Amino acid sequence: MKLLNGRELAGFIQERQAHQVRNLYQAYAIKPKLSIIVTTDNPVIDVYVKIKKSYGAALGIGVEVHRVSLQAVPELLETLNSDPSVHGIITQLPLSDTSRTDEIINLVSADKDVDALGRDAHFDPATPMAILWLLAGYNVDLVNKNILLIGRGKLVGAPLEIMLQHSGYQVKVADRLTKDLKAETLAADIIITATGSPALLFSDMVKQGAVVVDAGVASEDGKTVGDVAPQLYERDDLTITPVKGGVGPLTVCALFENVIRAAYKAVQ
């Protein structure tokens, strides 16, 4: 078994990004800043915010957290959108009222929408970018391969499908309407799954020598788990993301990549 270790790659990327941040300060006297808006009390969100603050601090990027009511978000976004010292803005999901998600995310300036959730975002979403970095970092060749995405969600599956198609790769997508998922997975050379459904992909569904990227996140019995059943890790013929430390560490890197790009765009 070959593991696609995202933590290993993240170290190299962090080093490059820290150099870029130093260059921004030395050449333009700019310190990149990310603003995160939080509208709910949620321990999972608090963990994500803490990780982002820690990563930002390691790079020299300022991370401000605004804990406000949902009613206060539109006015706050107006202020942050027009503040030249703020280069990236995240409205941390889920919002306290999920019915207002589309409305709120589209209030973020396209130049600062580093999560790339808004309709006019100028950046690539972080998790799809992280998946492509992971595959490239381990020299996984996508040319003339049957690539299957499981899940067409707004955060991962849908944007990743577009990014892969734009690069000229053969991509199929399986979702809730797919009648025979096993037939699709057995035909795939590369399987990327991002459904948040625990143990969706079993060993008898994956052909010999396949590449499996598990980008799913779900909670089961109080533990965070992926889409891949544990039995897949008993096989020695697969190239696969580890149970922890696969796509996740690179997603944080990719988010801050967008913050750095936004800061460079601001001086061009």
WOCOR-V491836 format. One record per pair of residues at least 24 apart in sequence whose C-alpha atoms are under 8 Angstrom apart, sorted by the first residue. I is the first residue (numbers start at 1). J is the second residue. D is the distance in whole Angstrom. If there is no record, write none. Layout:
i j d
I J D
I J D
This chain:
i j d
1 233 8
1 235 7
1 236 4
1 237 5
1 238 5
1 239 6
1 240 7
2 236 8
2 237 8
2 238 6
2 239 5
2 240 6
3 239 6
3 240 5
3 241 5
3 242 6
4 134 7
4 135 8
4 138 7
4 239 7
4 240 6
4 241 5
4 242 7
4 246 6
5 134 8
5 241 6
5 242 7
5 245 6
5 246 5
6 134 6
6 241 8
6 245 5
6 246 4
6 247 6
6 248 7
6 249 6
6 250 6
7 245 5
7 246 7
7 249 6
7 250 7
9 134 8
9 137 7
9 250 8
10 249 6
10 250 6
10 253 7
13 253 7
14 59 7
14 253 7
17 59 7
17 257 7
17 260 8
18 58 8
18 59 5
18 60 7
20 260 8
21 59 7
21 60 7
21 61 7
21 260 7
22 60 8
24 263 8
24 264 7
28 267 8
30 263 8
31 60 7
31 61 6
31 62 7
31 85 8
32 60 8
32 61 5
32 62 6
32 85 7
32 86 7
32 87 6
32 259 7
32 260 7
32 263 6
33 61 6
33 62 5
33 63 6
33 64 8
33 85 7
33 86 5
33 87 5
33 88 6
33 259 7
34 61 7
34 62 6
34 63 5
34 64 6
34 86 6
34 87 6
34 88 5
34 89 6
34 90 8
34 259 7
35 63 6
35 64 5
35 65 6
35 66 7
35 80 8
35 86 7
35 88 6
35 89 5
35 90 6
36 63 7
36 64 6
36 65 5
36 66 6
36 89 6
36 90 5
36 91 6
36 92 7
37 65 6
37 66 5
37 67 6
37 68 7
37 73 8
37 89 8
37 90 6
37 91 5
37 92 6
38 65 7
38 66 6
38 67 5
38 68 6
38 91 7
38 92 5
38 93 8
38 95 8
39 67 6
39 68 5
39 69 5
39 70 6
39 92 8
39 95 6
39 96 6
40 67 8
40 69 8
40 94 8
40 95 6
40 96 5
45 92 8
52 252 7
55 252 8
56 256 8
70 95 7
70 96 7
70 97 8
73 104 8
74 104 7
74 107 7
77 107 7
77 108 6
78 107 8
81 108 7
81 109 6
81 112 7
86 112 8
87 111 8
87 112 6
87 259 6
87 262 6
87 263 6
87 266 8
88 112 4
88 113 6
88 114 6
88 258 8
88 259 5
88 262 7
89 113 6
89 114 6
89 115 8
90 114 7
90 115 6
111 262 7
112 259 8
112 262 7
114 255 6
114 258 5
114 259 6
114 262 8
115 255 7
117 155 8
123 258 7
124 258 8
125 155 7
125 156 8
125 159 7
125 255 8
126 251 5
126 252 7
126 254 5
126 255 5
127 155 7
127 156 6
127 215 8
127 247 7
127 248 8
127 250 8
127 251 5
127 254 7
128 156 6
128 157 8
128 159 7
128 160 5
129 160 8
129 251 7
129 254 6
130 247 6
130 248 8
130 250 5
130 251 5
130 253 8
130 254 6
131 213 8
131 215 8
131 247 6
131 250 8
133 250 8
134 246 8
134 247 7
134 250 8
142 169 7
143 169 6
144 169 7
144 170 7
145 169 8
145 170 7
145 188 8
145 189 6
145 190 7
146 170 6
146 171 7
146 172 8
146 187 7
146 188 5
146 189 5
146 190 6
147 171 5
147 172 6
147 188 6
147 189 6
147 190 5
147 191 6
147 192 8
148 172 5
148 173 6
148 174 7
148 184 8
148 185 7
148 188 6
148 189 8
148 190 6
148 191 5
148 192 6
149 173 5
149 174 6
149 191 6
149 192 5
149 193 6
149 194 8
150 174 5
150 175 6
150 191 7
150 192 6
150 193 5
150 194 6
150 195 7
151 175 5
151 176 8
151 193 6
151 194 6
151 195 5
152 195 8
153 194 8
153 195 7
156 194 7
157 194 7
193 227 7
194 227 7
195 227 7
196 226 7
196 227 6
197 226 7
197 227 5
198 225 6
198 226 6
198 227 5
198 228 7
198 229 7
199 226 7
199 227 5
199 228 5
199 229 4
199 230 8
200 227 5
200 228 6
200 229 7
201 227 6
201 228 5
201 229 6
202 228 7
202 229 5
202 231 7
202 232 7
203 229 7
203 231 6
203 232 5
208 237 6
208 238 7
209 237 5
209 238 5
209 239 7
210 237 8
210 238 5
210 239 6
211 238 6
211 239 5
211 240 6
212 238 7
212 239 6
212 240 5
212 241 7
213 240 6
213 241 5
213 247 8
214 240 8
214 241 6
214 246 8
214 247 8
215 246 8
215 247 6
215 248 8
